[in-house]
Amino acid sequence: MTFPQFVYRNVVRNKRTYSAYFLSSAFSVLIFFIYALFIFHPDIKKGVTSAVAVQLMTAAEVIMYVFSFLFVLYSVSTFLKSRKREFGILMMHGMTRNQLNSMVFLENMIIGIGAIIVGIVAGMITGKLFLMVGSKMIGIEALPFYLSEKALLLTVGAFLILFLSISLFTTILVRVNKLIDLFQAGEKPKKEPKVSILLSLLSAVLLGVSYYLAATATLVTLIVRILPVIGMTIIGTYFFYTQLSVWVTKMLQKNRILFWKKTNLVTISSLAYRLKDNARMFFMVTIVSTVAFCAVGTLASMNVMNKQLDKEYPAEISYLAKDDQPVHQQNLSQIKAELKEKNINYTTNEVPIKYVAIASSTDAYAPEKIPVVSFSDYQRIAKAAGFEMSEKPLVGNDILELRQSSFSNLEKITYTLKQDQIKLHQDQATKNIVIPIQLILSQGVVVSDNLFNKLTPVNTEKFTGFYTENLEETEGMAKNLVKDGMTMFAEQKPYSMTVSGTLFEKQMSMYKMMLFVALLIGAVFFIAAGSFLYFRLYADLDYDRRQYLTITKVGLTDQELNKIVTQQLALLFFVPIVVAFVHSGFAFMALQSLYKLSIAKEMVIVLSSFLLAQVIYFFFIRYRYLRNLKKSLI
């Protein structure tokens, strides 16, 4: 038998241990290749949406490649630690250090090249399906399958470099100790896990503070808090697994009623060792899972933002005439004609907007003139949009800030008008948005009808709103007047305008495209997290066999064995997932500050889907693990 044959058979013999690592690597290659097919497809580089899709997928390629590098590096280093006994046997039979390094290098390359081949073949088989789904979500015509040489070469080249680099690096990680140490690596009694009460408390404090900051975040504080919260959560999670969880387990051991009950003696005794030994793995699975949950959850929550668009643009078509040119009447007639042509029932309202000059303001960035709307006009267009009116009619010089966005915050400002030095104190805002932010020059105000009639404007503009029952019906209307559904005030045109249907369709296309990208990346992250659990579990299989064989000799029944193994596997699989769920839950609470509508439903769907996948994976691994464990107990 030649040396290459020996290496190949060595990989095949360990296929059970390598299977999760191999399949995860192949899946990463598959998704990378699918993205490359999109990026280099000759029919996709048409239009703004497609260009954004290409940019998103390119960014996803980079993220996935960096993650794959770290995943492979961690996986290989874990395998090397679990094979010390095997290395000792080989060296006892005359294998040199160079041959050992060559063996490790060739094994990694065999697995890597195999993963590349399987991933690309799977990509070719499923490529048509992914292109169809991706085209549908992006909102373009279905893309025919096209095998791009660039996509193929990029995938093969990128992952060959990745596996080659890792293989060369892992030869440095191979530590050849004394043979006796290598033989006893899996048999040495484990040291009593030690913990620091100070670090345990630090973990609890860091996680508690980060959760509090996330739960109490507002639109204003979110940007400031996000980095400190992420940093504290990562550090707190690491010490949670290395210190706090072990300390809690030791406290359980001191509870004699619980500790001595049935099989809890075995379960809790080994739990402290498992938590300490697998702390880094638990930490990585938690962080990777949290990233996956948050990525998919954030994109899923954007569906709420799409629903929120109806509140941001209450009139399905909004038109603001800046002057008295005849072109405005032509444009409005065109809009009415298109609505009639599509058989869309609508109502319309016209509201004058006065721009009044201000002498001074407590706001340093206030413009020279501000737009003013009367309360009765505000009330009329709010009711036309279907809003309930809760504001009381204004009297005297009372004013309301004319809210133009759900994300805007009330600014308490005092304006002094040039006209009669009238002072306007702004300390409240309208409950509803009636004129989109893109239509007028600056933040406006609502005043009483009496005051509105007294004001002498610098100039007057006219807002016209067209209200329909379904905003999606207006998609694509007035294309010659707006670009992508919007003509902003700042543009050098005599009008500004928005078409809600077009804006909604554009936003939905962006949402679907980003969700498609996030789902695939999230799947890669989640499968990688499952792989960490899988090969960590099988790395301890020999030790568990010896442990349970000893306990079986003193009377452990088959039913009790199943119970102990199920409990320990459940902790191994679900502790990091539950912690990731908690992290994600508080992250979503912070995300909620960006929305006026609740995102709870979307978050529950995302987390429930991941939990269901983890439960299925758990029962599959439990079945295989028990079967392999019992082989040595017969």
C-alpha positions in Angstrom: 0.0 0.0 0.0 1.4 3.4 -1.0 1.5 6.4 1.2 -1.3 8.3 -0.8 -3.5 5.1 -0.6 -2.9 5.0 3.2 -3.9 8.6 3.5 -7.1 8.1 1.4 -8.1 5.0 3.4 -7.5 7.0 6.6 -10.0 9.6 5.5 -12.5 6.9 4.5 -12.2 5.1 7.9 -12.9 8.4 9.7 -15.9 9.3 7.5 -18.3 9.4 10.4 -16.3 12.1 12.2 -15.5 14.0 9.0 -19.0 13.8 7.5 -20.5 17.0 9.1 -17.4 19.0 8.3 -17.3 17.7 4.7 -21.0 18.4 4.1 -20.8 21.9 5.7 -17.8 22.8 3.5 -19.6 21.4 0.4 -22.7 23.5 1.3 -20.6 26.6 1.6 -19.1 25.9 -1.8 -22.6 25.3 -3.2 -23.9 28.7 -2.0 -20.8 30.5 -3.1 -21.1 29.0 -6.5 -24.8 29.9 -6.8 -24.0 33.5 -5.9 -21.3 33.5 -8.5 -23.8 32.2 -11.1 -26.0 35.2 -10.4 -23.1 37.7 -10.4 -21.6 36.6 -13.7 -24.9 35.8 -15.5 -25.0 37.8 -18.7 -28.8 38.7 -18.3 -28.7 40.0 -14.8 -26.8 43.2 -15.3 -29.8 45.2 -16.6 -31.5 47.8 -14.4 -30.9 49.4 -11.0 -32.4 46.6 -9.0 -30.2 44.0 -10.7 -27.1 46.1 -10.1 -28.0 46.3 -6.4 -28.5 42.5 -6.4 -25.1 41.9 -7.8 -23.5 44.2 -5.1 -25.4 42.4 -2.3 -24.4 39.0 -3.6 -20.7 40.1 -4.0 -20.8 41.3 -0.4 -22.3 37.9 0.6 -19.5 36.1 -1.2 -16.9 38.0 0.8 -18.7 37.4 4.1 -19.2 33.7 3.4 -15.5 33.2 2.2 -14.1 34.8 5.4 -16.5 32.7 7.6 -15.6 29.5 5.6 -11.9 30.2 6.3 -12.5 30.5 10.1 -14.9 27.5 10.1 -12.4 25.2 8.3 -9.5 26.4 10.5 -11.4 25.7 13.7 -12.7 22.3 12.5 -9.3 21.1 11.4 -7.7 22.2 14.7 -10.4 20.3 16.6 -9.9 17.1 14.6 -6.1 17.3 15.3 -6.6 17.4 19.0 -8.9 14.4 19.0 -6.4 12.3 17.0 -3.4 12.4 19.3 -3.7 8.7 20.2 -3.8 7.8 16.5 -0.7 9.9 15.9 1.1 8.1 18.8 0.4 4.7 17.2 1.6 5.8 13.8 4.8 7.3 15.3 5.4 4.1 17.3 5.4 2.2 14.0 8.1 4.4 12.5 6.3 7.4 11.0 8.5 10.5 10.9 7.4 14.1 11.7 7.6 15.0 8.0 5.4 12.0 7.0 2.9 13.0 9.7 2.8 16.5 8.4 2.4 15.2 4.8 -0.4 12.9 6.0 -2.4 15.7 7.7 -1.8 18.0 4.6 -3.0 15.4 2.1 -6.0 14.4 4.2 -7.2 18.1 4.4 -6.7 18.5 0.7 -8.6 15.3 -0.1 -11.6 16.5 2.0 -11.3 20.0 0.5 -11.1 19.0 -3.1 -14.0 16.5 -2.5 -16.1 19.3 -1.0 -15.3 21.6 -4.0 -16.4 18.9 -6.4 -19.6 17.9 -4.6 -20.5 21.6 -4.0 -20.1 22.6 -7.6 -21.9 19.5 -8.9 -24.7 20.2 -6.5 -24.7 23.8 -7.7 -25.0 22.7 -11.4 -27.9 20.4 -10.5 -29.8 23.0 -8.4 -28.6 26.1 -10.2 -31.6 26.4 -12.4 -33.9 26.2 -9.4 -31.9 28.9 -7.5 -31.9 31.2 -10.6 -35.7 30.8 -10.9 -36.3 31.6 -7.2 -33.7 34.4 -7.2 -35.2 36.0 -10.3 -38.7 35.9 -8.8 -37.5 37.4 -5.5 -35.5 40.1 -7.2 -38.4 40.9 -9.5 -36.8 40.3 -12.9 -37.6 37.9 -15.7 -36.6 34.3 -15.0 -33.0 33.7 -15.8 -32.1 30.7 -17.9 -29.3 28.4 -16.6 -25.9 29.6 -17.7 -22.7 28.0 -16.6 -20.3 30.8 -16.5 -16.6 30.0 -16.7 -15.8 33.0 -14.5 -18.2 31.6 -11.8 -16.6 28.2 -12.0 -13.0 29.4 -11.9 -13.7 31.9 -9.1 -15.3 29.1 -6.9 -12.6 26.5 -7.6 -9.8 29.0 -7.3 -11.1 30.6 -4.1 -11.7 27.4 -2.2 -8.5 25.7 -3.5 -6.6 28.6 -2.0 -8.6 28.4 1.2 -8.1 24.6 1.7 -4.4 24.8 0.6 -3.7 27.6 3.1 -5.5 25.8 5.9 -3.7 22.6 5.1 -0.3 24.3 5.2 -1.2 26.1 8.4 -2.4 22.9 10.1 0.9 21.2 9.7 2.3 23.8 12.0 -0.5 23.0 14.6 0.5 19.3 14.8 2.3 19.0 18.1 4.3 15.8 18.6 4.7 15.2 22.3 6.2 12.2 24.1 4.5 8.9 22.9 3.2 8.2 26.3 1.4 11.5 26.3 -0.1 10.9 22.9 -1.3 7.4 24.0 -2.9 8.7 27.1 -4.4 11.8 25.6 -7.9 10.3 25.6 -7.6 8.4 28.8 -6.1 10.9 31.3 -8.6 11.7 34.0 -10.0 15.2 33.5 -9.0 17.8 36.0 -11.6 19.3 38.3 -13.0 22.4 36.4 -12.1 25.6 38.2 -14.1 28.8 38.0 -13.6 32.4 39.1 -16.5 33.9 41.0 -15.3 37.4 39.9 -15.5 36.4 36.2 -18.8 34.7 36.7 -20.2 37.9 38.2 -18.6 39.9 35.4 -20.4 37.7 32.9 -23.8 38.3 34.6 -23.2 42.0 34.8 -22.1 42.4 31.2 -25.0 40.4 29.8 -27.5 42.1 32.1 -26.3 45.6 31.1 -26.2 44.8 27.4 -29.8 43.4 27.6 -31.0 46.5 29.4 -29.4 48.8 26.9 -30.9 46.8 24.0 -34.4 46.7 25.6 -34.5 50.4 26.3 -32.9 51.6 23.1 -34.7 54.3 21.1 -34.3 55.6 17.6 -31.9 58.3 18.9 -29.8 56.0 21.2 -29.7 52.9 19.0 -26.7 54.0 16.9 -24.7 55.0 19.9 -25.5 51.8 21.9 -25.1 49.2 19.2 -21.3 48.7 19.3 -21.0 48.7 23.1 -23.9 46.3 23.4 -22.3 43.9 20.8 -19.0 44.1 22.6 -20.4 43.4 26.1 -22.6 40.6 24.7 -19.6 38.8 23.1 -17.4 39.1 26.2 -20.3 38.2 28.5 -21.2 35.1 26.5 -17.6 33.9 26.5 -17.3 34.1 30.3 -20.9 32.7 30.6 -19.7 29.4 29.2 -16.2 29.3 30.7 -17.1 30.5 34.2 -20.8 31.3 35.0 -22.4 28.1 33.7 -19.7 25.9 35.4 -20.3 27.8 38.7 -24.0 27.2 38.4 -23.4 23.5 37.8 -21.2 23.3 40.9 -24.0 24.9 42.9 -26.4 22.2 41.6 -24.0 19.6 42.8 -24.2 21.0 46.3 -28.0 20.5 46.2 -28.1 17.0 47.5 -31.8 16.5 47.0 -31.5 17.2 43.3 -28.0 15.8 42.8 -28.7 12.4 44.3 -32.1 11.9 42.5 -32.0 8.9 40.1 -29.6 9.5 37.2 -28.9 13.2 38.0 -25.7 12.1 39.7 -24.2 11.1 36.3 -25.8 13.8 34.3 -24.8 16.8 36.5 -21.4 15.3 37.4 -20.3 15.2 33.7 -22.1 18.4 32.9 -19.5 20.6 34.5 -16.7 18.9 32.6 -18.7 19.1 29.3 -19.4 22.8 29.8 -15.7 23.6 30.5 -14.3 21.4 27.7 -16.8 22.7 25.1 -16.9 26.3 26.3 -15.2 27.7 23.1 -17.4 25.5 20.9 -20.6 26.7 22.8 -19.4 30.3 22.5 -18.8 30.0 18.7 -22.1 28.2 18.1 -24.0 30.9 20.1 -22.4 33.8 18.3 -22.7 32.2 14.8 -26.4 31.3 15.5 -27.1 34.8 16.9 -25.7 36.3 13.7 -27.8 34.0 11.6 -31.0 34.6 13.6 -30.5 38.4 13.5 -29.6 38.5 9.8 -32.7 36.6 8.7 -34.9 38.3 11.4 -33.8 41.8 10.4 -34.6 41.2 6.8 -37.9 39.5 7.7 -38.8 42.6 9.8 -38.5 44.7 6.7 -41.8 43.3 5.7 -43.3 45.5 8.5 -41.5 48.5 7.0 -43.3 47.7 3.7 -46.6 47.9 5.6 -45.4 51.0 7.3 -45.0 52.7 3.9 -48.7 53.2 3.7 -48.5 55.4 6.7 -45.4 57.3 5.4 -47.2 58.1 2.1 -50.9 58.4 3.1 -51.9 59.7 -0.4 -51.4 57.0 -3.1 -50.3 59.8 -5.4 -49.0 63.1 -3.9 -48.4 66.2 -6.0 -47.0 69.5 -4.9 -47.2 72.5 -7.3 -44.5 75.0 -6.5 -45.9 77.8 -8.6 -48.9 78.7 -10.8 -47.5 77.4 -14.2 -50.1 75.8 -16.6 -48.0 72.6 -16.6 -49.5 71.7 -13.2 -53.0 71.4 -14.6 -51.7 69.2 -17.4 -49.9 66.9 -15.0 -53.0 66.6 -12.7 -55.2 65.9 -15.7 -52.7 63.2 -16.8 -52.9 61.5 -13.4 -56.7 61.6 -13.4 -56.8 60.1 -16.9 -54.5 57.3 -15.9 -56.5 56.5 -12.8 -59.7 56.4 -14.9 -58.0 54.2 -17.5 -57.1 51.7 -14.8 -60.7 51.9 -13.4 -59.3 53.0 -10.0 -61.8 54.8 -7.7 -60.2 57.7 -6.0 -60.9 60.9 -4.0 -58.8 64.0 -4.2 -58.0 66.9 -1.9 -56.2 70.2 -2.5 -54.5 72.1 0.3 -52.6 75.4 0.1 -49.2 75.6 1.9 -48.0 79.1 2.8 -44.3 79.8 3.2 -43.9 82.6 5.8 -40.6 84.4 6.6 -39.1 84.1 10.0 -37.0 86.7 11.7 -35.3 84.3 14.2 -35.5 80.9 15.7 -34.1 78.8 18.6 -33.1 76.3 16.0 -29.7 77.3 14.5 -30.4 75.4 11.3 -33.9 76.8 10.7 -34.5 78.0 7.1 -35.4 81.6 6.2 -39.0 80.6 5.7 -41.2 77.7 6.9 -44.2 76.0 5.3 -47.5 76.4 7.2 -50.8 74.4 6.9 -54.1 75.3 8.6 -55.5 72.9 11.1 -58.8 72.3 9.2 -56.8 71.5 6.0 -54.6 69.1 8.0 -57.7 67.5 9.5 -59.3 67.1 6.0 -56.4 65.3 4.4 -55.8 63.2 7.5 -59.4 61.9 7.3 -59.1 61.4 3.6 -56.1 59.1 4.3 -58.2 57.1 6.7 -56.5 58.4 9.9 -58.5 58.9 13.2 -58.2 62.5 14.4 -57.3 62.8 18.1 -55.8 66.3 18.1 -57.9 69.1 19.4 -58.4 72.2 17.2 -55.7 74.8 17.7 -56.4 78.2 19.1 -54.4 81.4 19.2 -50.7 81.0 18.4 -50.6 77.3 19.3 -48.8 75.2 16.6 -48.0 71.6 15.9 -44.9 70.3 14.1 -46.1 68.8 10.8 -44.7 65.3 11.1 -43.3 64.1 7.8 -41.7 60.7 8.8 -42.2 58.0 11.4 -38.5 58.3 12.2 -38.6 62.0 12.9 -38.4 63.2 16.5 -40.2 66.3 17.9 -38.0 69.3 18.2 -39.1 72.0 20.6 -38.6 75.3 18.7 -39.7 78.9 19.0 -40.1 80.8 15.8 -40.3 84.6 15.6 -42.0 85.6 12.3 -41.1 88.8 10.5 -44.8 89.6 10.2 -45.7 91.5 13.4 -43.0 89.6 15.3 -45.5 86.8 16.0 -44.0 84.1 18.2 -44.8 80.4 17.6 -43.9 77.9 20.2 -43.6 74.3 18.9 -43.8 71.7 21.6 -46.1 69.1 20.1 -46.3 67.3 16.8 -49.1 65.9 14.7 -50.1 62.3 15.3 -50.2 61.4 11.6 -48.2 62.0 8.5 -50.2 63.7 5.8 -47.6 65.1 3.5 -44.5 63.0 2.6 -41.1 64.4 3.6 -39.9 64.4 0.0 -42.5 67.0 -1.1 -41.8 70.2 0.8 -38.7 72.2 1.4 -38.4 71.9 5.2 -40.2 70.8 8.4 -43.6 72.5 8.4 -46.0 73.5 11.1 -49.8 73.3 11.6 -51.5 76.5 12.9 -55.0 77.5 13.8 -57.3 78.6 11.0 -57.5 82.1 12.3 -53.8 82.5 12.4 -53.4 80.9 9.0 -55.8 83.4 7.4 -53.9 86.3 8.9 -50.4 85.2 7.7 -49.0 86.9 4.6 -46.9 84.4 2.7 -43.6 84.9 0.8 -45.0 82.4 -1.6 -47.8 79.8 -1.8 -47.7 76.2 -3.0 -50.5 73.7 -3.5 -50.6 70.1 -2.4 -52.9 67.7 -4.2 -53.5 64.2 -2.8 -55.1 61.3 -4.7 -56.5 58.6 -2.3 -57.4 55.1 -3.4 -58.2 51.9 -1.6 -55.1 50.0 -2.6 -51.8 51.6 -3.1 -50.4 48.7 -5.2 -52.8 49.7 -8.0 -50.9 52.9 -8.6 -47.6 51.0 -9.4 -46.0 52.4 -12.5 -48.2 55.4 -13.0 -47.0 58.8 -14.2 -43.6 57.4 -15.3 -42.9 60.5 -17.3 -43.3 62.7 -14.2 -41.4 60.6 -11.6 -38.3 58.4 -11.6 -38.7 55.3 -9.5 -41.9 56.7 -8.0 -40.5 60.0 -6.7 -39.6 63.5 -7.8 -38.1 65.3 -4.8 -38.5 69.0 -3.9 -34.8 69.7 -4.4 -34.9 68.7 -8.0 -35.0 71.5 -10.5 -38.6 71.0 -11.5 -41.8 73.1 -10.9 -43.3 70.3 -8.9 -42.5 67.4 -6.5 -44.4 64.2 -6.5 -44.6 60.6 -5.1 -46.4 57.5 -6.3 -46.9 55.1 -3.4 -47.5 52.0 -5.5 -44.2 52.4 -7.4 -42.3 53.1 -4.1 -43.9 50.0 -2.5 -43.0 47.8 -5.5 -39.4 49.0 -5.5 -39.1 48.5 -1.7 -40.6 45.0 -1.9 -38.2 44.1 -4.6 -35.3 45.3 -2.5 -36.7 43.4 0.5 -37.1 40.1 -1.3 -33.7 40.4 -2.8 -32.0 41.1 0.5 -34.1 38.3 2.2 -32.9 35.8 -0.5 -29.3 36.7 0.2 -29.7 36.6 4.0 -31.6 33.3 3.9 -28.7 31.6 2.1 -26.1 33.1 4.4 -28.1 32.3 7.4 -28.4 28.7 6.2 -24.7 28.4 5.9 -24.1 29.8 9.4 -26.8 27.6 10.9 -25.4 24.4 9.3 -21.9 25.3 10.3 -23.1 25.7 13.9 -24.7 22.3 13.7 -21.4 20.9 12.4 -19.5 22.3 15.4 -21.9 20.4 17.7 -21.6 17.2 15.6 -17.9 16.8 15.4 -17.4 18.0 19.0 -19.8 15.2 20.0 -18.0 12.5 18.1 -14.6 13.7 19.3 -15.7 12.7 22.8 -17.3 9.4 21.7 -14.5 7.1 22.8 -14.3 8.7 26.2 -18.1 8.4 26.6 -17.9 4.8 25.6 -15.5 4.0 28.3 -17.5 6.0 30.9 -20.8 4.4 30.1 -19.3 0.9 29.9 -18.0 1.3 33.4 -21.4 2.6 34.7 -23.2 -0.3 32.9 -21.2 -2.8 34.8 -22.6 -1.5 38.1 -26.2 -1.8 36.9 -27.1 1.1 34.5 -30.1 -0.1 32.5 -30.7 0.6 28.8 -33.6 3.0 29.6 -31.4 4.9 32.1 -28.6 5.2 29.5 -31.1 6.6 26.9 -32.3 9.1 29.5 -28.8 10.3 30.5 -27.6 10.5 26.9 -30.7 12.4 25.8 -30.4 14.9 28.7 -26.7 15.5 27.9 -27.2 15.8 24.2 -30.2 18.2 24.8 -27.9 20.4 26.9 -25.2 20.2 24.2 -27.6 21.1 21.4 -30.0 23.5 23.0 -28.0 25.5 25.6 -26.2 27.5 22.9 -29.4 27.8 20.8 -31.4 29.1 23.8 -28.7 31.6 24.7 -28.7 32.7 21.0 -32.4 33.0 21.1 -32.2 35.3 24.2 -29.5 37.4 22.5 -31.6 37.7 19.4 -34.7 38.5 21.4 -33.1 41.6 22.9 -31.6 42.5 19.6 -35.1 42.5 18.1 -36.3 44.6 20.9 -33.7 47.2 20.0 -34.7 46.8 16.3 -38.3 47.5 17.2 -37.4 51.1 18.0 -37.0 51.6 14.2 -40.7 50.7 13.6 -44.0 52.1 14.6 -45.7 48.7 13.9 -44.9 45.5 15.8 -42.3 43.1 14.4 -43.1 40.4 17.0 -44.9 38.1 14.5 -42.0 38.1 12.1 -39.5 37.4 14.9 -41.5 34.5 16.2 -41.7 32.9 12.8 -38.0 33.2 12.2 -37.0 31.9 15.6 -39.6 29.1 15.5 -38.3 28.0 12.1 -34.7 27.8 13.4 -35.8 25.9 16.5 -37.8 23.4 14.4 -34.7 22.7 12.3 -32.6 22.3 15.4 -35.1 19.8 17.0 -35.1 17.7 13.8 -31.3 17.7 13.7 -31.1 16.8 17.4 -33.3 13.7 17.1 -31.3 12.6 14.0 -28.0 12.9 15.8 -29.4 11.4 19.0 -30.4 8.3 17.1 -27.0 7.9 15.4 -25.1 8.6 18.6 -27.0 6.1 20.7 -26.6 3.5 18.0 -22.8 4.0 17.9 -22.5 4.2 21.6 -24.4 0.9 22.3 -22.2 -1.0 19.8 -19.4 -1.0 22.4 -21.7 -1.8 25.3 -23.1 -5.1 23.8 
